[in-house]
Amino acid sequence: MSEDKAPEEQIRMLERRLALIQAVDQIRDLTVQDVQAMLTALAGLITDTLRADLCLLSLVEEESGELSLKTIVDRLGLSNPEALETIQRMTEQTLQQEQVLRWNADDDAAPQDLPYGVIVPIVLNGERLGTIMLANRERPFSEEEVTLLDLAEDQIDSALT
């Protein structure tokens, strides 16, 4: 966390981080027997917390090793097949590179109809588990929001094992 932020801002960010950790842990504890319910609840929490228009949570299938979409929160009614194909390519690339991928409206790689987004790989102890993708139509994600998404990923990876 940046030292140049006002103490009140630092406290607010710490409170948001703690609230997110507690919410993820609570979802994990309440849905321990139902992985799909856990994933759906986690996607909803992340979407609400980070004010996203779209959230895709994908996991690697144990048998095939393929990345598979497990849950979606879509506040856009996205039905553009080209955008969905682009997103699929971007999530696979993010998982392979194990690095956060961000895009903005002026990027050539931005999916049609989704000018702002971020994809975070879910990796635990070198094992690639999946990805979390968020997108917005009207605004980019702030550094604080990306930090919160990364924090959520840290909690989710341990919940999946």
C-alpha positions as CSV (number, residue, x, y, z in Angstrom):
1,M,0.0,0.0,0.0
2,S,1.4,3.4,-1.0
3,E,2.8,5.6,1.8
4,D,1.7,8.8,0.1
5,K,-2.0,8.1,0.7
6,A,-3.7,9.8,3.6
7,P,-4.0,7.7,6.7
8,E,-7.8,7.7,6.3
9,E,-7.5,6.3,2.8
10,Q,-5.0,3.6,4.0
11,I,-7.5,2.6,6.8
12,R,-10.3,2.5,4.3
13,M,-8.3,0.2,2.0
14,L,-7.3,-2.1,4.8
15,E,-11.0,-2.3,5.9
16,R,-12.0,-3.3,2.3
17,R,-9.3,-5.9,2.2
18,L,-10.3,-7.4,5.5
19,A,-14.0,-7.4,4.6
20,L,-13.2,-9.2,1.3
21,I,-11.1,-11.8,3.1
22,Q,-13.8,-12.4,5.6
23,A,-16.5,-12.6,3.0
24,V,-14.5,-15.1,0.9
25,D,-13.8,-17.2,3.9
26,Q,-17.5,-17.2,5.0
27,I,-18.6,-18.3,1.5
28,R,-16.0,-21.1,1.5
29,D,-17.1,-22.3,5.0
30,L,-20.8,-22.2,4.1
31,T,-20.5,-24.0,0.7
32,V,-17.7,-26.4,1.5
33,Q,-19.8,-29.4,0.2
34,D,-20.9,-27.7,-3.0
35,V,-18.1,-26.3,-5.2
36,Q,-20.5,-24.9,-7.8
37,A,-22.4,-22.9,-5.2
38,M,-19.1,-21.7,-3.8
39,L,-17.9,-20.5,-7.2
40,T,-21.2,-18.8,-8.0
41,A,-21.2,-17.0,-4.7
42,L,-17.6,-16.0,-5.1
43,A,-18.2,-14.6,-8.6
44,G,-21.1,-12.6,-7.2
45,L,-19.1,-11.2,-4.3
46,I,-16.2,-10.2,-6.6
47,T,-18.6,-8.6,-9.1
48,D,-20.4,-6.6,-6.5
49,T,-17.2,-5.6,-4.5
50,L,-15.4,-4.4,-7.6
51,R,-18.4,-3.0,-9.4
52,A,-17.8,-5.1,-12.5
53,D,-20.3,-5.6,-15.4
54,L,-19.0,-9.1,-16.2
55,C,-17.2,-11.8,-14.2
56,L,-16.1,-15.2,-15.5
57,L,-14.6,-17.7,-13.2
58,S,-12.9,-20.6,-15.0
59,L,-11.1,-23.7,-13.7
60,V,-8.8,-26.2,-15.2
61,E,-10.5,-29.6,-15.6
62,E,-8.5,-32.3,-13.9
63,E,-9.0,-34.9,-16.6
64,S,-8.4,-32.9,-19.7
65,G,-6.3,-30.0,-18.4
66,E,-8.6,-27.6,-20.4
67,L,-9.7,-24.3,-19.0
68,S,-13.5,-24.5,-18.4
69,L,-16.0,-21.7,-17.6
70,K,-17.6,-22.6,-14.3
71,T,-19.7,-19.5,-13.5
72,I,-20.6,-16.2,-15.0
73,V,-22.1,-13.0,-13.7
74,D,-23.2,-11.0,-16.7
75,R,-24.8,-7.6,-16.1
76,L,-24.4,-6.7,-19.8
77,G,-26.3,-9.5,-21.5
78,L,-23.2,-10.2,-23.6
79,S,-24.0,-12.3,-26.6
80,N,-21.2,-11.3,-29.0
81,P,-19.5,-14.6,-30.0
82,E,-16.3,-12.8,-31.2
83,A,-16.0,-11.1,-27.8
84,L,-16.5,-14.5,-26.0
85,E,-13.8,-16.1,-28.2
86,T,-11.4,-13.3,-27.6
87,I,-12.0,-13.6,-23.8
88,Q,-11.4,-17.3,-24.0
89,R,-8.1,-16.8,-25.7
90,M,-7.1,-14.1,-23.2
91,T,-7.9,-16.3,-20.2
92,E,-5.9,-19.2,-21.6
93,Q,-3.0,-16.9,-22.3
94,T,-3.2,-15.4,-18.8
95,L,-3.2,-18.8,-17.2
96,Q,-0.2,-20.0,-19.3
97,Q,1.8,-16.9,-18.5
98,E,0.7,-16.8,-14.8
99,Q,0.5,-13.0,-15.0
100,V,-2.3,-10.5,-14.5
101,L,-3.6,-9.2,-17.9
102,R,-5.2,-5.8,-18.1
103,W,-6.7,-4.0,-21.0
104,N,-8.3,-0.6,-21.8
105,A,-10.4,0.8,-24.6
106,D,-7.3,1.9,-26.6
107,D,-5.7,-1.5,-26.6
108,D,-6.0,-3.4,-29.9
109,A,-6.5,-6.7,-27.9
110,A,-9.6,-5.4,-26.1
111,P,-12.6,-7.6,-26.8
112,Q,-15.4,-6.0,-28.7
113,D,-18.1,-4.5,-26.3
114,L,-15.7,-4.9,-23.3
115,P,-13.3,-1.9,-23.4
116,Y,-12.0,-2.4,-19.8
117,G,-10.9,-5.6,-18.1
118,V,-8.6,-7.6,-16.0
119,I,-7.8,-11.3,-15.8
120,V,-6.0,-12.9,-12.8
121,P,-4.7,-16.4,-12.9
122,I,-5.5,-18.7,-10.0
123,V,-2.3,-20.4,-9.1
124,L,-1.4,-22.3,-5.9
125,N,2.1,-23.7,-5.3
126,G,2.9,-23.6,-9.1
127,E,-0.3,-25.4,-9.9
128,R,-2.5,-23.6,-12.5
129,L,-6.1,-23.8,-11.2
130,G,-8.0,-21.3,-13.3
131,T,-8.7,-17.6,-13.9
132,I,-11.0,-14.8,-12.8
133,M,-11.9,-12.3,-15.5
134,L,-13.7,-9.0,-14.9
135,A,-14.8,-6.5,-17.5
136,N,-16.6,-3.1,-17.6
137,R,-18.1,-1.1,-20.4
138,E,-17.8,2.3,-18.9
139,R,-14.7,2.5,-16.7
140,P,-11.4,0.9,-16.1
141,F,-10.5,-0.9,-12.9
142,S,-8.5,1.1,-10.4
143,E,-5.2,-0.1,-8.9
144,E,-7.1,-0.6,-5.7
145,E,-9.6,-2.8,-7.4
146,V,-6.9,-4.9,-9.1
147,T,-5.2,-5.3,-5.7
148,L,-8.5,-6.5,-4.2
149,L,-9.0,-8.9,-7.1
150,D,-5.5,-10.3,-6.5
151,L,-6.3,-10.7,-2.8
152,A,-9.6,-12.5,-3.6
153,E,-7.6,-14.9,-5.9
154,D,-5.2,-15.6,-3.0
155,Q,-8.2,-16.6,-0.8
156,I,-9.9,-18.5,-3.6
157,D,-6.9,-20.7,-4.6
158,S,-6.7,-22.1,-1.1
159,A,-10.5,-22.6,-1.0
160,L,-10.3,-24.8,-4.1
161,T,-7.7,-27.2,-2.7
